[in-house]
């Protein structure tokens, strides 16, 4: 399918790359862009060849937020009736591992989209923040919840109440991103991680994602129960037989999709 606001490609075996592509608006996340993103995710979810998805923007902007020009004249009636922003949640419910490759601005909804991904890599140039307070609103796609879980309450309060940005180094220090990589290499690095993830057993990586994300959703005892259930379920898969046999036979595993 041809998209207007995103690009899709397959840069390495098992990896789908989704590039946000509204350069003139610094990848402001208008509703049609989110519709396209969700379509691309559906395709990637249904494609057995895809084991991981990388989401990126441009060098200048991962995404500068929800589209302010589109939101400006919206009324309460409309946003309530249409459940505005609910559709953004699709990225979080996507079942295969997702990696955000972030350069430049990741502000407002851009920061929130990045935080919906399972793993975040940043360029030294990356600039994060939740500046919604400066527009008379608050984050609406998970910023108050995800940023708080990642950086702690006091830091999240300071960031969200003042709207001030934080840089790549701070994002790494606070655990928002897993690594800051060399300038210009963030997409390559993310694709490399995606390729490695895609080379593992598909069901195992999907189960691992579900279990880790459950740590942010469930009380510990329930999370541990879910983990054990998922762990048990993997003994029903060919990949478990193959993975463990390969170890015992001192060879590399050949998982089903390879
Ligand atoms: C619509 C945007 C935009 C946005 C940038 N643009 N961000 N359009 N929505 N969020 C447009 C500008 O209007 C401008 O278009 C063009 O992109 C280039 O932007 P400039 O401002 O000229 O670039 P620069 O001076 O480099 O400044 C970059 C910037 C600034 C610091 C990122 O653009 C900015 O502050 N943007 C808004 C950031 C923000 O507040 N994000 C949160 C949005 S609210 P023209 O046509 O003038 O050339 C939000 C709500 C989330 O995300 C809740 C639900 C998801």
Boltz pocket constraint, residues with backbone or C-beta under 6 A from the ligand:
constraints:
  - pocket:
      binder: B
      contacts: [[A, 23], [A, 24], [A, 25], [A, 26], [A, 28], [A, 29], [A, 64], [A, 65], [A, 66], [A, 67], [A, 68], [A, 69], [A, 85], [A, 105], [A, 107], [A, 108], [A, 109], [A, 110], [A, 112], [A, 131], [A, 132], [A, 135], [A, 138], [A, 139], [A, 140], [A, 141]]
      max_distance: 6.0
